[in-house]
Protein backbone atom coordinates (compact mmCIF):
# COMPACT_ATOMS: atom_id res chain seq x y z
CA UNK A 1 0.00 0.00 0.00
CA UNK A 2 1.40 3.40 -0.97
CA UNK A 3 2.09 5.57 2.06
CA UNK A 4 0.65 9.08 2.30
CA UNK A 5 3.46 11.64 2.33
CA UNK A 6 2.87 15.16 3.64
CA UNK A 7 4.07 17.41 0.85
CA UNK A 8 3.17 20.62 2.68
CA UNK A 9 1.31 21.32 5.89
CA UNK A 10 -0.73 24.51 5.86
CA UNK A 11 -1.93 26.88 8.61
CA UNK A 12 -5.31 26.08 10.13
CA UNK A 13 -6.77 29.37 8.85
CA UNK A 14 -5.75 28.53 5.28
CA UNK A 15 -7.21 25.04 5.62
CA UNK A 16 -10.57 26.45 6.72
CA UNK A 17 -10.63 29.01 3.91
CA UNK A 18 -9.80 26.35 1.33
CA UNK A 19 -12.71 24.18 2.44
CA UNK A 20 -15.25 27.00 2.82
CA UNK A 21 -14.54 28.08 -0.76
CA UNK A 22 -15.52 24.61 -2.00
CA UNK A 23 -18.58 23.90 0.14
CA UNK A 24 -22.07 24.91 -1.08
CA UNK A 25 -23.95 25.36 2.16
CA UNK A 26 -27.11 26.58 0.44
CA UNK A 27 -27.45 23.19 -1.23
CA UNK A 28 -26.08 21.11 1.62
CA UNK A 29 -28.06 22.40 4.61
CA UNK A 30 -31.84 22.60 4.28
CA UNK A 31 -34.50 24.66 6.06
CA UNK A 32 -37.34 23.35 8.23
CA UNK A 33 -40.21 24.74 10.34
CA UNK A 34 -40.15 23.99 14.04
CA UNK A 35 -42.28 25.06 16.96
CA UNK A 36 -40.86 28.08 18.75
CA UNK A 37 -41.15 26.25 22.06
CA UNK A 38 -38.42 23.80 20.99
CA UNK A 39 -36.29 26.14 18.90
CA UNK A 40 -33.61 26.97 21.47
CA UNK A 41 -30.18 26.70 19.88
CA UNK A 42 -31.52 26.62 16.34
CA UNK A 43 -30.56 29.25 13.76
CA UNK A 44 -33.18 31.33 11.98
CA UNK A 45 -33.27 30.89 8.20
CA UNK A 46 -35.38 34.00 7.63
CA UNK A 47 -36.52 37.03 9.65
CA UNK A 48 -39.20 36.31 12.25
CA UNK A 49 -42.14 38.74 12.17
CA UNK A 50 -44.55 39.41 15.06
CA UNK A 51 -48.15 38.39 14.38
CA UNK A 52 -49.50 40.15 17.47
CA UNK A 53 -48.50 43.14 19.54
CA UNK A 54 -47.22 42.70 23.06
CA UNK A 55 -49.11 43.57 25.09
CA UNK A 56 -52.19 43.21 22.95
CA UNK A 57 -54.18 45.63 25.10
CA UNK A 58 -53.63 48.56 27.45
CA UNK A 59 -53.01 46.92 30.82
CA UNK A 60 -52.42 47.93 34.40
CA UNK A 61 -48.75 47.87 35.34
CA UNK A 62 -49.50 48.11 39.08
CA UNK A 63 -52.12 47.04 41.58
CA UNK A 64 -54.36 50.05 42.27
CA UNK A 65 -57.24 51.96 40.73
CA UNK A 66 -57.86 52.94 37.13
CA UNK A 67 -58.69 56.65 36.78
CA UNK A 68 -59.06 59.40 34.21
CA UNK A 69 -55.86 61.37 34.58
CA UNK A 70 -57.53 64.74 33.94
CA UNK A 71 -59.76 64.24 36.98
CA UNK A 72 -56.69 63.98 39.28
CA UNK A 73 -54.91 67.17 38.21
CA UNK A 74 -56.35 69.22 41.09
CA UNK A 75 -55.20 66.72 43.76
CA UNK A 76 -52.82 68.11 46.38
CA UNK A 77 -51.49 66.95 49.71
CA UNK A 78 -54.12 67.98 52.27
CA UNK A 79 -56.60 68.72 49.48
CA UNK A 80 -57.45 65.34 47.93
CA UNK A 81 -59.66 64.61 44.95
CA UNK A 82 -62.55 62.28 45.81
CA UNK A 83 -63.50 59.73 43.17
CA UNK A 84 -66.68 57.70 43.20
CA UNK A 85 -66.52 53.96 42.50
CA UNK A 86 -67.48 52.85 39.01
CA UNK A 87 -67.69 56.29 37.46
CA UNK A 88 -64.57 57.90 38.97
CA UNK A 89 -62.36 54.82 39.46
CA UNK A 90 -62.23 51.03 39.09
CA UNK A 91 -60.04 48.67 41.12
CA UNK A 92 -57.43 46.86 38.92
CA UNK A 93 -54.66 44.33 39.47
CA UNK A 94 -51.36 44.15 37.64
CA UNK A 95 -51.96 42.82 34.12
CA UNK A 96 -55.69 43.58 34.04
CA UNK A 97 -57.01 45.30 30.93
CA UNK A 98 -57.46 49.03 31.46
CA UNK A 99 -61.23 49.61 31.71
CA UNK A 100 -62.81 51.54 28.85
CA UNK A 101 -62.73 55.28 29.38
CA UNK A 102 -59.85 55.24 31.87
CA UNK A 103 -56.29 56.24 30.97
CA UNK A 104 -54.10 55.93 34.09
CA UNK A 105 -53.50 53.84 37.20
CA UNK A 106 -52.87 55.08 40.74
CA UNK A 107 -50.86 52.66 42.87
CA UNK A 108 -52.93 51.22 45.70
CA UNK A 109 -50.49 52.54 48.33
CA UNK A 110 -51.27 56.09 47.14
CA UNK A 111 -55.04 55.65 47.58
CA UNK A 112 -56.91 56.51 50.79
CA UNK A 113 -60.43 55.03 50.98
CA UNK A 114 -63.16 57.11 52.57
CA UNK A 115 -66.04 54.73 52.69
CA UNK A 116 -66.52 53.68 49.08
CA UNK A 117 -64.84 56.80 47.71
CA UNK A 118 -61.16 56.92 46.77
CA UNK A 119 -59.13 59.96 47.83
CA UNK A 120 -56.10 60.96 45.72
CA UNK A 121 -53.61 63.52 47.10
CA UNK A 122 -51.31 63.70 44.03
CA UNK A 123 -52.10 64.04 40.34
CA UNK A 124 -51.15 61.34 37.80
CA UNK A 125 -50.19 61.80 34.17
CA UNK A 126 -52.06 60.12 31.34
CA UNK A 127 -51.04 56.47 30.98
CA UNK A 128 -49.10 56.49 34.25
CA UNK A 129 -48.50 52.89 35.39
CA UNK A 130 -50.08 51.56 32.20
CA UNK A 131 -48.51 49.14 29.72
CA UNK A 132 -49.79 50.36 26.39
CA UNK A 133 -50.62 48.23 23.37
CA UNK A 134 -47.39 47.41 21.53
CA UNK A 135 -45.22 48.93 24.23
CA UNK A 136 -42.87 45.93 23.90
CA UNK A 137 -43.63 44.54 20.43
CA UNK A 138 -45.82 45.88 17.64
CA UNK A 139 -47.44 43.47 15.20
CA UNK A 140 -45.51 43.21 11.89
CA UNK A 141 -42.22 44.19 13.58
CA UNK A 142 -39.18 41.94 13.07
CA UNK A 143 -38.50 40.01 16.27
CA UNK A 144 -35.40 38.12 15.18
CA UNK A 145 -33.19 38.65 12.13
CA UNK A 146 -31.94 35.95 9.82
CA UNK A 147 -29.00 33.80 11.01
CA UNK A 148 -29.73 34.39 14.71
CA UNK A 149 -29.06 31.57 17.18
CA UNK A 150 -32.29 31.34 19.19
CA UNK A 151 -31.85 31.71 22.94
CA UNK A 152 -34.20 30.61 25.74
CA UNK A 153 -35.15 34.30 26.14
CA UNK A 154 -36.04 34.49 22.45
CA UNK A 155 -38.50 31.61 22.89
CA UNK A 156 -40.53 33.72 25.33
CA UNK A 157 -40.61 36.66 22.92
CA UNK A 158 -41.59 34.47 19.96
CA UNK A 159 -44.51 32.88 21.74
CA UNK A 160 -45.75 36.17 23.21
CA UNK A 161 -46.11 37.75 19.76
CA UNK A 162 -47.67 34.71 18.07
CA UNK A 163 -44.59 33.47 16.16
CA UNK A 164 -45.51 29.91 17.05
CA UNK A 165 -43.45 28.34 14.26
CA UNK A 166 -40.12 29.53 12.88
CA UNK A 167 -38.01 28.63 9.86
CA UNK A 168 -34.61 27.35 10.93
CA UNK A 169 -31.69 25.60 9.31
CA UNK A 170 -31.36 21.89 9.84
CA UNK A 171 -29.19 20.81 12.70
CA UNK A 172 -25.78 19.83 11.37
CA UNK A 173 -25.66 16.05 11.36
CA UNK A 174 -22.36 14.22 11.70
CA UNK A 175 -21.65 10.54 10.99
CA UNK A 176 -18.46 9.37 12.75
CA UNK A 177 -16.66 6.17 11.72
CA UNK A 178 -13.96 4.87 14.09
CA UNK A 179 -11.35 2.69 12.39
CA UNK A 180 -8.48 0.37 13.24
CA UNK A 181 -7.74 -3.31 13.82
CA UNK A 182 -6.56 -2.49 17.33
CA UNK A 183 -9.65 -0.62 18.54
CA UNK A 184 -12.29 -2.40 20.58
CA UNK A 185 -15.94 -1.37 20.59
CA UNK A 186 -16.68 0.09 24.03
CA UNK A 187 -20.29 -1.10 23.82
CA UNK A 188 -19.11 -4.65 24.51
CA UNK A 189 -17.34 -3.49 27.72
CA UNK A 190 -14.06 -5.10 26.59
CA UNK A 191 -10.91 -5.75 28.62
CA UNK A 192 -8.09 -4.72 26.24
CA UNK A 193 -5.01 -6.87 25.89
CA UNK A 194 -1.60 -6.07 24.41
CA UNK A 195 -1.95 -4.08 21.19
CA UNK A 196 -5.60 -3.26 21.86
CA UNK A 197 -7.30 -0.02 22.91
CA UNK A 198 -10.88 0.78 23.84
CA UNK A 199 -12.32 3.06 21.16
CA UNK A 200 -13.39 6.37 22.71
CA UNK A 201 -12.70 9.14 20.17
CA UNK A 202 -16.02 8.69 18.42
CA UNK A 203 -18.01 9.26 21.60
CA UNK A 204 -15.76 12.16 22.53
CA UNK A 205 -16.82 13.76 19.25
CA UNK A 206 -20.47 12.89 19.87
CA UNK A 207 -20.28 14.54 23.30
CA UNK A 208 -18.68 17.65 21.80
CA UNK A 209 -21.31 17.75 19.05
CA UNK A 210 -24.07 17.60 21.65
CA UNK A 211 -22.48 20.52 23.50
CA UNK A 212 -22.17 22.46 20.24
CA UNK A 213 -25.80 21.85 19.28
CA UNK A 214 -25.08 19.41 16.45
CA UNK A 215 -26.31 15.84 16.00
CA UNK A 216 -23.69 13.10 15.92
CA UNK A 217 -24.18 9.43 15.11
CA UNK A 218 -21.47 6.86 15.71
CA UNK A 219 -21.15 3.56 13.89
CA UNK A 220 -19.24 0.49 15.18
CA UNK A 221 -15.48 0.44 14.51
CA UNK A 222 -14.32 -0.55 11.03
CA UNK A 223 -11.20 -2.67 10.54
CA UNK A 224 -8.11 -1.54 8.63
CA UNK A 225 -9.48 -2.83 5.34
CA UNK A 226 -9.83 -0.44 2.38
CA UNK A 227 -13.07 -1.97 1.14
CA UNK A 228 -14.67 -2.10 4.59
CA UNK A 229 -13.78 1.54 5.16
CA UNK A 230 -15.05 2.52 1.72
CA UNK A 231 -18.36 0.82 2.40
CA UNK A 232 -18.71 2.62 5.74
CA UNK A 233 -17.97 6.00 4.13
CA UNK A 234 -20.39 5.25 1.28
CA UNK A 235 -23.12 4.50 3.81
CA UNK A 236 -22.33 7.73 5.63
CA UNK A 237 -22.59 9.75 2.43
CA UNK A 238 -25.90 8.09 1.58
CA UNK A 239 -27.27 8.89 5.04
CA UNK A 240 -28.75 12.25 6.05
CA UNK A 241 -25.41 13.36 7.54
CA UNK A 242 -23.90 16.64 6.36
CA UNK A 243 -20.42 15.66 7.56
CA UNK A 244 -18.76 12.24 7.47
CA UNK A 245 -15.80 11.76 9.80
CA UNK A 246 -13.33 8.90 9.85
CA UNK A 247 -11.26 8.58 13.01
CA UNK A 248 -7.67 7.29 12.67
CA UNK A 249 -5.90 6.22 9.51
CA UNK A 250 -5.15 9.78 8.40
CA UNK A 251 -1.38 9.65 8.84
CA UNK A 252 1.36 8.06 6.73
CA UNK A 253 1.37 4.49 8.01
CA UNK A 254 1.00 1.41 5.83
CA UNK A 255 -2.53 0.86 7.19
CA UNK A 256 -3.67 4.48 6.97
CA UNK A 257 -6.40 4.38 4.33
CA UNK A 258 -8.36 7.55 5.15
CA UNK A 259 -6.86 9.67 2.37
CA UNK A 260 -7.21 7.03 -0.32
CA UNK A 261 -10.81 6.44 0.72
CA UNK A 262 -11.56 10.16 0.65
CA UNK A 263 -10.14 10.33 -2.88
CA UNK A 264 -12.50 7.54 -3.98
CA UNK A 265 -15.54 9.66 -3.07
CA UNK A 266 -14.38 13.20 -3.66
CA UNK A 267 -11.43 15.56 -3.47
CA UNK A 268 -8.85 15.92 -0.73
CA UNK A 269 -8.40 19.62 -0.03
CA UNK A 270 -6.15 19.47 3.05
CA UNK A 271 -3.81 16.77 4.28
CA UNK A 272 -1.72 18.06 7.14
CA UNK A 273 -2.09 21.27 9.10
CA UNK A 274 0.73 23.24 10.70
CA UNK A 275 -0.32 22.38 14.23
CA UNK A 276 0.89 20.09 16.98
CA UNK A 277 -0.95 17.98 17.91
CA UNK A 278 -3.40 17.54 15.04
CA UNK A 279 -0.95 17.62 12.15
CA UNK A 280 -2.31 14.59 10.17
CA UNK A 281 -5.85 16.01 9.86
CA UNK A 282 -7.64 15.52 6.55
CA UNK A 283 -10.35 17.66 4.94
CA UNK A 284 -12.18 17.08 1.69
CA UNK A 285 -15.46 17.46 -0.16
CA UNK A 286 -17.42 14.50 -1.52
CA UNK A 287 -18.83 14.53 -5.04
CA UNK A 288 -22.30 15.15 -3.59
CA UNK A 289 -21.07 18.20 -1.71
CA UNK A 290 -20.78 16.75 1.79
CA UNK A 291 -17.85 17.59 4.04
CA UNK A 292 -15.34 14.79 4.63
CA UNK A 293 -13.06 14.86 7.68
CA UNK A 294 -10.22 12.50 8.52
CA UNK A 295 -9.33 12.89 12.21
CA UNK A 296 -6.07 11.52 13.66
CA UNK A 297 -6.31 8.51 15.93
CA UNK A 298 -4.49 9.90 18.97
CA UNK A 299 -7.07 11.49 21.29
CA UNK A 300 -5.47 14.91 21.75
CA UNK A 301 -4.75 15.17 18.02
CA UNK A 302 -8.35 14.18 17.31
CA UNK A 303 -9.63 16.88 19.66
CA UNK A 304 -7.55 19.54 17.89
CA UNK A 305 -9.05 18.36 14.58
CA UNK A 306 -12.57 18.41 16.03
CA UNK A 307 -12.30 21.77 17.77
CA UNK A 308 -10.12 23.74 15.36
CA UNK A 309 -11.30 22.38 12.01
CA UNK A 310 -14.59 20.50 12.20
CA UNK A 311 -16.30 22.87 14.66
CA UNK A 312 -15.71 26.15 12.77
CA UNK A 313 -16.69 24.50 9.50
CA UNK A 314 -19.90 23.12 11.03
CA UNK A 315 -20.64 26.58 12.46
CA UNK A 316 -20.14 28.11 9.04
CA UNK A 317 -22.60 25.62 7.59
CA UNK A 318 -25.00 26.58 10.40
CA UNK A 319 -24.60 30.32 9.69
CA UNK A 320 -23.36 31.15 13.18
CA UNK A 321 -20.10 32.37 14.61
CA UNK A 322 -18.19 29.81 16.69
CA UNK A 323 -18.61 30.45 20.37
CA UNK A 324 -15.56 32.17 21.79
CA UNK A 325 -14.12 31.10 25.13
CA UNK A 326 -13.10 33.42 27.92
CA UNK A 327 -9.40 34.02 28.34
CA UNK A 328 -7.05 34.99 31.15
CA UNK A 329 -3.44 36.07 31.13
CA UNK A 330 -1.30 33.49 32.92
CA UNK A 331 2.39 32.94 33.65
CA UNK A 332 3.99 29.61 32.81
CA UNK A 333 5.25 27.69 35.83
CA UNK A 334 7.93 26.01 33.72
CA UNK A 335 9.49 26.25 30.27
CA UNK A 336 7.69 24.84 27.24
CA UNK A 337 9.53 23.86 24.02
CA UNK A 338 7.88 24.00 20.59
CA UNK A 339 8.67 23.45 16.92
CA UNK A 340 9.22 26.40 14.62
CA UNK A 341 6.68 26.44 11.81
CA UNK A 342 3.95 24.74 13.85
CA UNK A 343 1.26 26.24 16.04
CA UNK A 344 1.56 24.31 19.28
CA UNK A 345 -1.58 23.74 21.37
CA UNK A 346 -0.53 23.31 25.00
CA UNK A 347 -3.08 22.27 27.61
CA UNK A 348 -2.78 23.85 31.01
CA UNK A 349 -3.87 23.53 34.60
CA UNK A 350 -4.41 27.07 35.87
CA UNK A 351 -4.75 28.50 39.36
CA UNK A 352 -4.31 31.78 41.14
CA UNK A 353 -1.11 32.36 43.10
CA UNK A 354 -1.24 35.67 44.88
CA UNK A 355 -2.66 38.22 42.46
CA UNK A 356 -1.79 36.46 39.21
CA UNK A 357 -2.75 33.31 37.35
CA UNK A 358 -0.14 30.58 37.02
CA UNK A 359 -0.32 27.91 34.31
CA UNK A 360 1.08 24.41 34.66
CA UNK A 361 1.80 22.91 31.20
CA UNK A 362 0.44 19.37 31.02
CA UNK A 363 1.89 16.41 29.16
CA UNK A 364 2.36 17.11 25.45
CA UNK A 365 1.76 13.62 24.11
CA UNK A 366 -0.92 13.37 21.40
CA UNK A 367 -2.12 10.18 23.07
CA UNK A 368 -2.29 11.63 26.61
CA UNK A 369 -6.05 11.57 27.02
CA UNK A 370 -5.70 12.33 30.74
CA UNK A 371 -4.52 15.84 29.87
CA UNK A 372 -7.96 16.49 28.36
CA UNK A 373 -9.49 15.74 31.75
CA UNK A 374 -6.95 17.73 33.78
CA UNK A 375 -6.80 20.78 31.54
CA UNK A 376 -8.56 23.97 32.59
CA UNK A 377 -7.24 25.96 29.66
CA UNK A 378 -5.29 25.76 26.43
CA UNK A 379 -2.78 28.17 24.95
CA UNK A 380 -1.33 28.46 21.47
CA UNK A 381 2.40 28.83 20.99
CA UNK A 382 2.85 30.73 17.71
CA UNK A 383 4.49 29.05 14.75
CA UNK A 384 7.42 31.46 14.91
CA UNK A 385 8.27 30.58 18.53
CA UNK A 386 10.95 28.14 19.65
CA UNK A 387 9.14 27.68 22.92
CA UNK A 388 8.61 29.86 25.97
CA UNK A 389 10.63 30.18 29.15
CA UNK A 390 9.26 29.72 32.66
CA UNK A 391 7.49 32.90 33.74
CA UNK A 392 6.46 33.82 30.20
CA UNK A 393 3.06 35.43 29.87
CA UNK A 394 0.49 33.53 27.77
CA UNK A 395 -3.14 33.94 26.85
CA UNK A 396 -5.01 30.96 28.30
CA UNK A 397 -8.30 30.04 26.63
CA UNK A 398 -10.48 28.70 29.43
CA UNK A 399 -12.06 25.27 29.28
CA UNK A 400 -13.77 25.72 32.65
CA UNK A 401 -15.82 28.29 34.52
CA UNK A 402 -13.59 31.29 35.39
CA UNK A 403 -14.64 31.03 39.03
CA UNK A 404 -12.90 27.67 39.25
CA UNK A 405 -9.48 29.29 38.86
CA UNK A 406 -9.77 31.16 42.16
CA UNK A 407 -10.52 27.81 43.84
CA UNK A 408 -7.58 26.00 42.23
CA UNK A 409 -4.55 25.31 44.41
CA UNK A 410 -1.30 25.18 42.42
CA UNK A 411 1.07 22.53 43.78
CA UNK A 412 4.45 21.96 42.13
CA UNK A 413 7.06 19.47 43.24
CA UNK A 414 7.55 15.81 43.98
CA UNK A 415 4.91 13.24 43.19
CA UNK A 416 3.28 11.19 45.90
CA UNK A 417 0.17 9.00 45.83
CA UNK A 418 -1.23 10.81 48.86
CA UNK A 419 -1.72 13.92 46.71
CA UNK A 420 -4.53 12.09 44.90
CA UNK A 421 -6.25 11.48 48.23
CA UNK A 422 -5.78 15.11 49.17
CA UNK A 423 -7.20 16.21 45.81
CA UNK A 424 -10.30 14.06 46.29
CA UNK A 425 -10.98 15.29 49.83
CA UNK A 426 -10.44 18.94 48.85
CA UNK A 427 -13.16 18.58 46.23
CA UNK A 428 -15.55 17.65 49.04
CA UNK A 429 -14.73 20.89 50.81
CA UNK A 430 -17.24 23.75 50.69
CA UNK A 431 -16.50 25.46 48.40
CA UNK A 432 -14.73 22.73 46.44
CA UNK A 433 -10.97 23.21 46.05
CA UNK A 434 -9.27 21.82 42.97
CA UNK A 435 -5.68 20.65 43.37
CA UNK A 436 -3.60 21.24 40.24
CA UNK A 437 -0.25 19.50 40.64
CA UNK A 438 2.80 19.34 38.42
CA UNK A 439 5.32 16.60 39.10
CA UNK A 440 8.71 18.19 38.43
CA UNK A 441 10.59 16.86 41.43
CA UNK A 442 11.33 18.32 44.84
CA UNK A 443 13.92 20.79 43.56
CA UNK A 444 11.56 21.94 40.85
CA UNK A 445 8.96 22.61 43.52
CA UNK A 446 11.32 24.82 45.53
CA UNK A 447 12.22 26.77 42.41
CA UNK A 448 8.51 27.26 41.70
CA UNK A 449 8.00 28.70 45.20
CA UNK A 450 10.98 31.00 44.68
CA UNK A 451 9.44 32.25 41.44
CA UNK A 452 6.00 32.65 43.06
CA UNK A 453 4.68 30.07 40.57
CA UNK A 454 3.04 27.83 43.19
CA UNK A 455 1.40 28.05 46.59
CA UNK A 456 2.54 24.60 47.72
CA UNK A 457 5.54 22.40 46.95
CA UNK A 458 5.79 18.70 47.82
CA UNK A 459 9.35 17.78 48.86
CA UNK A 460 11.27 14.91 50.45
CA UNK A 461 14.87 16.06 50.16
CA UNK A 462 17.25 14.20 52.49
CA UNK A 463 20.46 15.86 53.65
CA UNK A 464 22.95 13.21 54.85
CA UNK A 465 25.18 15.78 56.58
CA UNK A 466 22.43 16.86 59.00
CA UNK A 467 20.32 13.70 58.79
CA UNK A 468 17.36 16.02 58.24
CA UNK A 469 14.77 16.58 55.54
CA UNK A 470 14.04 19.66 53.43
CA UNK A 471 15.22 22.43 55.78
CA UNK A 472 18.89 22.42 54.62
CA UNK A 473 17.64 22.82 51.04
CA UNK A 474 15.18 25.55 52.03
CA UNK A 475 18.00 27.50 53.65
CA UNK A 476 20.08 27.17 50.48
CA UNK A 477 17.48 27.75 47.77
CA UNK A 478 14.87 29.91 49.53
CA UNK A 479 16.98 32.00 51.95
CA UNK A 480 14.77 35.06 51.75
CA UNK A 481 11.35 33.39 51.61
CA UNK A 482 9.64 32.65 54.94
CA UNK A 483 7.98 29.25 54.61
CA UNK A 484 6.00 26.85 56.75
CA UNK A 485 6.66 23.13 56.43
CA UNK A 486 3.78 20.73 57.05
CA UNK A 487 4.26 16.97 57.14
CA UNK A 488 1.98 15.00 54.85
CA UNK A 489 3.30 11.53 55.67
CA UNK A 490 6.37 9.41 56.34
CA UNK A 491 6.74 6.83 53.60
CA UNK A 492 8.70 3.74 52.70
CA UNK A 493 10.90 4.01 49.61
CA UNK A 494 12.46 0.98 47.99
CA UNK A 495 13.12 -0.91 44.78
CA UNK A 496 9.94 -1.89 42.96
CA UNK A 497 10.47 -5.30 41.34
CA UNK A 498 8.43 -7.87 39.45
CA UNK A 499 6.15 -10.24 41.41
CA UNK A 500 8.23 -12.87 43.16
CA UNK A 501 11.39 -10.80 42.61
CA UNK A 502 12.65 -13.23 39.92
CA UNK A 503 16.08 -11.57 39.68
CA UNK A 504 16.60 -11.79 43.43
CA UNK A 505 17.31 -8.08 43.79
CA UNK A 506 18.22 -7.32 47.40
CA UNK A 507 19.52 -3.75 47.16
CA UNK A 508 21.35 -1.21 45.02
CA UNK A 509 24.48 -3.39 45.04
CA UNK A 510 22.70 -5.74 42.66
CA UNK A 511 22.57 -2.98 40.03
CA UNK A 512 26.33 -2.57 39.80
CA UNK A 513 26.98 -5.16 37.09
CA UNK A 514 24.64 -3.50 34.55
CA UNK A 515 22.54 -6.63 34.09
CA UNK A 516 19.44 -5.26 35.80
CA UNK A 517 17.42 -2.75 33.75
CA UNK A 518 16.78 0.19 36.05
CA UNK A 519 14.23 2.99 35.51
CA UNK A 520 15.20 6.31 37.08
CA UNK A 521 13.29 9.40 38.16
CA UNK A 522 13.87 12.80 36.58
CA UNK A 523 16.68 15.15 37.59
CA UNK A 524 15.80 17.18 40.67
CA UNK A 525 13.41 14.53 42.02
CA UNK A 526 13.94 13.70 45.67
CA UNK A 527 13.69 10.01 44.80
CA UNK A 528 16.58 10.38 42.36
CA UNK A 529 18.64 12.24 44.97
CA UNK A 530 17.91 9.41 47.41
CA UNK A 531 18.99 6.84 44.84
CA UNK A 532 22.22 8.73 44.12
CA UNK A 533 22.91 8.85 47.86
CA UNK A 534 22.57 5.07 48.18
CA UNK A 535 24.73 4.51 45.09
CA UNK A 536 27.43 6.68 46.66
CA UNK A 537 27.11 4.79 49.94
CA UNK A 538 27.61 1.53 48.03
CA UNK A 539 30.52 2.96 46.00
CA UNK A 540 28.70 2.48 42.67
CA UNK A 541 29.27 4.90 39.79
CA UNK A 542 25.91 5.78 38.16
CA UNK A 543 27.35 4.97 34.72
CA UNK A 544 27.47 1.30 35.75
CA UNK A 545 23.67 1.19 36.28
CA UNK A 546 21.84 0.06 33.16
CA UNK A 547 18.99 2.48 32.48
CA UNK A 548 20.21 5.23 34.79
CA UNK A 549 19.46 7.77 32.04
CA UNK A 550 15.88 6.53 31.48
CA UNK A 551 13.48 8.77 33.38
CA UNK A 552 9.88 8.84 34.56
CA UNK A 553 8.07 11.51 36.54
CA UNK A 554 5.90 9.56 38.99
CA UNK A 555 6.08 6.53 41.24
CA UNK A 556 3.12 4.96 39.43
CA UNK A 557 4.83 5.38 36.06
CA UNK A 558 7.88 3.54 37.42
CA UNK A 559 5.67 0.78 38.82
CA UNK A 560 3.70 0.23 35.61
CA UNK A 561 6.92 -0.02 33.60
CA UNK A 562 8.20 -2.69 35.98
CA UNK A 563 4.83 -4.44 35.90
CA UNK A 564 4.82 -4.64 32.10
CA UNK A 565 8.42 -5.79 31.84
CA UNK A 566 9.77 -2.57 30.34
CA UNK A 567 12.16 -2.35 33.30
CA UNK A 568 13.39 -4.77 35.95
CA UNK A 569 13.21 -2.32 38.84
CA UNK A 570 12.98 1.30 39.87
CA UNK A 571 13.01 3.26 43.08
CA UNK A 572 9.57 4.25 44.36
CA UNK A 573 7.12 4.15 47.23
CA UNK A 574 5.67 0.93 48.55
CA UNK A 575 2.12 2.12 47.80
CA UNK A 576 2.87 2.16 44.06
CA UNK A 577 4.17 -1.41 44.16
CA UNK A 578 1.19 -2.56 46.21
CA UNK A 579 -1.32 -0.87 43.89
CA UNK A 580 -0.06 -2.90 40.90
CA UNK A 581 0.63 -6.17 42.73
CA UNK A 582 4.42 -5.90 42.52
CA UNK A 583 7.12 -6.84 45.00
CA UNK A 584 9.12 -4.35 47.00
CA UNK A 585 12.64 -4.26 48.43
CA UNK A 586 12.69 -1.66 51.28
CA UNK A 587 15.49 0.87 51.10
CA UNK A 588 14.64 3.84 53.34
CA UNK A 589 12.00 5.66 55.37
CA UNK A 590 11.63 9.29 54.42
CA UNK A 591 9.55 12.35 55.24
CA UNK A 592 7.29 13.85 52.61
CA UNK A 593 6.39 17.46 53.47
CA UNK A 594 4.36 20.27 51.99
CA UNK A 595 6.21 23.60 51.89
CA UNK A 596 4.00 26.70 51.91
CA UNK A 597 5.12 30.34 51.79
CA UNK A 598 4.07 31.64 55.20
CA UNK A 599 2.34 34.62 53.58
CA UNK A 600 -0.21 32.20 52.08
CA UNK A 601 -1.20 30.49 55.33
CA UNK A 602 -4.32 32.65 55.58
CA UNK A 603 -5.48 31.80 52.07
CA UNK A 604 -8.73 29.78 52.17
CA UNK A 605 -7.19 27.10 49.93
CA UNK A 606 -4.28 26.54 52.32
CA UNK A 607 -6.63 26.59 55.29
CA UNK A 608 -8.65 23.87 53.55
CA UNK A 609 -5.48 21.79 53.10
CA UNK A 610 -4.58 22.07 56.77
CA UNK A 611 -8.11 21.20 57.85
CA UNK A 612 -8.12 18.18 55.54
CA UNK A 613 -4.72 16.68 56.37
CA UNK A 614 -5.39 17.06 60.08
CA UNK A 615 -8.64 15.14 59.78
CA UNK A 616 -8.95 11.49 60.66
CA UNK A 617 -10.28 10.43 57.25
CA UNK A 618 -7.16 11.59 55.43
CA UNK A 619 -4.83 9.72 57.80
CA UNK A 620 -6.91 6.54 57.57
CA UNK A 621 -6.94 6.59 53.78
CA UNK A 622 -3.19 7.28 53.64
CA UNK A 623 -2.40 4.33 55.87
CA UNK A 624 -4.67 2.11 53.76
CA UNK A 625 -2.39 2.75 50.77
CA UNK A 626 0.37 0.81 52.51
CA UNK A 627 3.92 1.90 53.34
CA UNK A 628 2.90 5.16 55.02
CA UNK A 629 3.05 6.43 58.61
CA UNK A 630 0.84 9.30 59.76
CA UNK A 631 2.08 10.05 63.30
CA UNK A 632 3.23 13.51 62.16
CA UNK A 633 0.67 14.13 59.42
CA UNK A 634 -0.53 17.74 59.55
CA UNK A 635 2.16 18.75 62.04
CA UNK A 636 4.31 21.86 61.54
CA UNK A 637 7.92 20.73 61.08
CA UNK A 638 11.01 22.38 62.52
CA UNK A 639 14.70 21.99 61.53
CA UNK A 640 16.41 18.95 62.99
CA UNK A 641 13.28 16.86 63.57
CA UNK A 642 14.37 14.17 61.12
CA UNK A 643 12.01 11.17 61.28
CA UNK A 644 9.55 10.06 63.96
CA UNK A 645 10.51 7.10 66.11
Secondary structure, 3 states (H helix, E strand, C coil): CCCCCCCCCECHHHHHHHHHCCCCHHHHCCEEEEEHHHCCCCEECCCEECCCCECCCCEECCCEEEECHHHHCCCECCECEEECECCCEEEECCCCECCCCCCEEEEHHHEEEECCEEEECCCCCCCCCEECCCCCECCCCEEECCCCECCHHHHHHHHHCCCCEEEEECCCEEEEEEECCCEECHHHCCCCCCCCEECCHHHHHHHHHHHHCCEEEEEEEECCCHHHHHHHHHHHHHCCCCEEEEECCCCCCCCCCHHHHHHHHEEEEEECECEECCCCCEEEEECCCCEEEEECCCHHHHHHHHHHHHHHHHHHHHCCCCCCCCEEEEEECCCECCCCCCEEEEEEEEEEECCEEEEEECCCCCCCCHHHHHCCEEEEECCCCCCECCCCEEEEEECCCCHHHHCEEEEEECCCCHHHHHHHHHHCCCCCCEEEEEECCHHHHHHHHHCCCCCEEEECCEECCCCEECHHHHHHHCCCCCEEEEEEEEEEEEEEECCCCCCCCCCHHHHCCCCCCEEEECCCCHHHHHHHHHHHHHCCCHHHCCCCCCEECCHHHHHHHHHCCCCCEEEEEHHHHHHCCCEEEEEEEEEEEEEEEHHHCCCHHHHHHHHHHCCHHHHHHHHHHCCEECCCCCCECCCCCCCCC
